[in-house]
Amino acid sequence: MNYLVLGGAGFIGSHVVDALLAAGHRVRVFERPGCDLENLSTVLDRVELHYGDFTKIEEDAGALAQALEGVDLVIHLVSTVLPASSNLNPLYDIETNLKSTVNLLEEAVKKGVKKVVFASSGGQVYGPSPVLPIHEDSLTDPLSSYGIIKLTTEKYLKLFHHLHGLDYTVLRIANPYGERQKISGAQGAVAVFLGRIKSGEPIEIWGDGSVARDYLYIADLTKAILLACENSASEKLFNVGFGSPCSLNQLIDLLQDVSGRKVEVFYKDSRACDSKVNYLDCSRARKVLGWQPQYSFREGLQRTWQWVVGE
């Protein structure tokens, strides 16, 4: 199979690229010009790199068209905003994510791409849920433009399947963590917290620490993405998470235990985009894809900490 991974040099994308190559597939990566290729350093001689600006994909259509030439399957892992920042400029979110993705789908149809696998959000698409764990058929009521655009993109994938026969699978992913996630970034509580523990800096959290999320180790997520690529069932939408909640306070306790280090914690005002508790019912993925997490939360955290400290 010929794969195109959008965002293939990123945290999730680079793990997916590694797994696809290990499975014997031919892999192209579409990334922004000048991006950091450190995550692909061990496989650069085995991937085909294509550069373009996804935020201006309509203007950079030639680069995308070239990247899609002869491709069987696209794995779409690109997002230009974070949940909180998306509310500051919804029009930018629409232009750079929704509009760019619709352009991508139109070009994919022209080039004869067979399927698109899309990384949606298991945290932001649903919003506050009255029923837990959250099933794929649960109410969707996102509190952020990020979640709204993810949900709308899912609808466009369904539309293109209906109109043009372009197959697709959507994964509503819990909070991923693991090796290669930026410890100095603005997203990813596990990585950011471990980075601060390593440097001896205090941790700042939004709210009182009771906000609880579903965390998924990168190796388990990567396996789910590969199985989604192979999915030929009528079901197109899957929750992918560990399936149990962990509050920020509990997470900090676990990270201190795993690292063997103590950390100071400061609490800030809560954010409007955060729902109180979110964790996913992943029974559909188990039944249809044959997928379930293989790593316990503690084991995943230990492996991530070892990577952070370079062990």
N, C-alpha and C positions, 0 to 999 in steps of 0.2 A: 504494500500500500504506500501511496505517496501522501504524506501528511504535511500540512502547514500549521504551525503553532504561532498564533498571534500573542506576542508577549513571551516568547520562548526563552528570553534571557533573564526573566524575573524569577522570583522565589518559587512559585508553583510551576511556571513554565519550564524552567530548567530541569526540574525533577521529571516532568512529563517527557521532555526531550530525551533524557537519559533512558527512561523506561521504553520509549518507542524504539530507540536505537538498539537496546538490549534485546528487543523482540524481533529485530531484523527488518524494521521498516525504514524507508527513505524519508528524511525529515528536512523540511525547510523551516526557517525561523523568520518571522516578520517583526522587525523592531524599529524603533525610532533612531534616526541618525545620531551617532555619538553616544549611544547607550553603553553602559558598563557590561562587558562580556565575561566578567570574572566567573560567573556561575556556569558558563559553558566552556571554561578553559580546558577541560580534559577531553572535550568532544568537538572542538572547533574544526578539526580536520575531517569530521564526519557529517557535518551539517552544512546546508546551503543557506547562506545569510542573504536576506533581502531587507533593504531599508526603505522606510517611508514614514510619513507623519499621519498616524491614525486620526489625529484630531482635525486634520484637514484632508480627509481621504477623498473627498469629492475633487479637490484641486490636485491631489497626488494619485489620481486614478490609474495612471500608467504604471506606477510602482506596484500597486496592488494587483493589477491585471497580470503583470509579469510574474508576481509571486504565486498567483493562483493557476498559472498555466500547467496543465497536467496533474493537478492535485485531486486526490480522491476525497479527502476529509480534512476539514478545518476545525481546529480546536481554538476557541475564542476565549482568551483569558485577559483581555485588555480592559482596563477601566481607568479613566482619566481623573476621577475624583474620589474622595473619601465620603463616607456617609454624612459626617457633620459638615464638611466643607461644601458638599453638594447643595445644601440649603442656602448658602450664601450667594450662589449664582446659578439658579436652575437652568437658565438659558444656555450657559456654557455646558452644562451637563447634557442638555438636549442636543446641542450642536456637535459635541465631541464624542458622545457615546451613542445616543439613539440614532441620530442622522448618519453618523459614520458607519454604524452597524447595518442599517438599511442599505446603504451604498454597497457595503460588503456583500450582503445577501444578493443584491441585484447582479453584482459582478460574478458571484459564485454560480448563479444560474446560467449566465452567459458562458462561463468556462466549463460547465458540465460537472461541477463538484457534486458528489453524491450525498454528502452529509456534513452537518455542522454540529459540534458539541459545544454548548455554551455554559460558562461558569456564572450562574446566578447566585443569589444570596439567600441563605436560609435564615439569616438574622434580620435583614432589612425588608424583605418582600412581605413578610407576614405582619410585622408591627406587633402591637400588644395583642396577645391571644388569650381569650377567656378559657380555652381548653388546652391542657398540656398532657403529654407532649404534642407538638404540632404536626399534623398530618398534611400531606400534599393537597388534600381537599379542604383544609381549614381556610377560614376567612383571610383574605389578603388586605391589609390596611396599613401600608407603609407610612412611616413618619418622616421620611427623608426623600429628597429628589432622587438620590441614589437608588433607593428601593423602588420608587415609581418607574424609573428608567429600566431597571432590571426586569420588572414585571412587564412593562410594555414591550421590551425586547422579546420576552418569551412569547407574547401574543403575535409579534411579527414573524417569529420563526414558525409558529403554527399556520399563519396566513400564507407564507411562502411554500410551506408543505402542501397546503390546500391548492394553491394556484399553480405551482410549478413542480410539485413532487420532490422538492428538496427535503431530504430526510433530516431529522434533528433529534438530539437528546439534550434536555436541560437538567443540570444538577444544581439544586439549591443547597449550597455548601455552608456548613457551620463555620466557626472561626478556626481557620487553619493555622498551624504553627509547626515549627521544626527548623532544621538546618537550612541556612541561606536566607532566612527571613531577616530583614534589616533590624538590628538592635537599636539603631539610632533613628528609626522611622517614626511616623505619626500613627501607624496602625499596627495592630498585632500585640495584644497585651502581654502574651508570654515572652516574645522576643524583646520588647521594650523593657519589661520588668527585669528580665535576666540581664540585659545590658546594664541597667542601673545597679543591679546587685553586684555585677562584676566590677564596675567602676566605683562602687561605694557611695553612689548618689541616692538621694531619697526618691521614693516612688510617689507620683501624684496620680490620684484617681478621681473620676467624676462621681459625685454622690457619696453615699455612706458606705460603699463597698458591698452592698447587698445585691446589686445588679448581677444576675447569673446568666451565663452563656454556655453553649455547647462547643467544646474544643475538639478539633480533629487533627491527628498527627499527619504530617505531610506524606509519609509512605502509604498510609491508608487512603488518603485522598487521591494520590497518584494512581493507585490500583483501581479506584472507583472510576476515574476518568478513562482509563484504558478499557474497562468493561463497558462503559457508556459508548465508546467508539464501536464496540462490537455488538451493541444492542440492536436487535431487529424486531423486538416486540412492539405491540401496538402502544404500550405505555411509553410516553416520551418525557415524563417529568418525575424526578426522584429527589427526595431529601437525602443528603449525605452528611452525617455527623456521628459523633460518638454515642449520642442518645441519652445523655444525662447532663444535668446542669451543674455548674461550678460557679459560685459567687466570686467576685474579685477578692474579697477577704480570704476565702478558702484558697484561692489560687496563690495569693501571696504567702500563706502559710506553707503550702506545698512547695513553692519555689525556694523558700528559706530552708526547708527540710532537705530538698534535693541538692541544693548548693552548699549546705552547711554554713551559710552566712546569714546574718541578720540585716534587716533593712528598715530604715525609717519611712513612715507612710504619712503623706499629707492628703487631706480630703478637700475637694473643691465642690462648687455647686454642681448639681446634676445637669445633664443636657437634655434638651427637648427631644432629640432624635433617639434616645435610648429607652427601649421598653424594659420593664422590670426583670422578667424572666423569659428566657427563650431556650428551648431545647427541642430536638427533632425526633419524630417517629420515623425510623428508617426501615421499617418492615418491608416496604415495597421494594427497596433496593436489595434487601436480602432475598426476597422471593423471586424477583424478576432478573436481577443482574447477578445473583449469587455472590453478593458482596457483603462483608461485614468487617468492622475494624479488627485488626490483628494485634494492635499494641494497646496496652493499658495506658491510662493517662499518666501514671507515674513513670512508666518506662519511656513514654514519649518525651516527657519533661527531662528525664535523666539524659537521654540521648541529645536533646537540644542543648542542655547545659554543657555537656562535654564538648559540643561543637563550639559554643560561645567562648569557652576558655581554651579552646585549641587542643583538647586532649585526644 
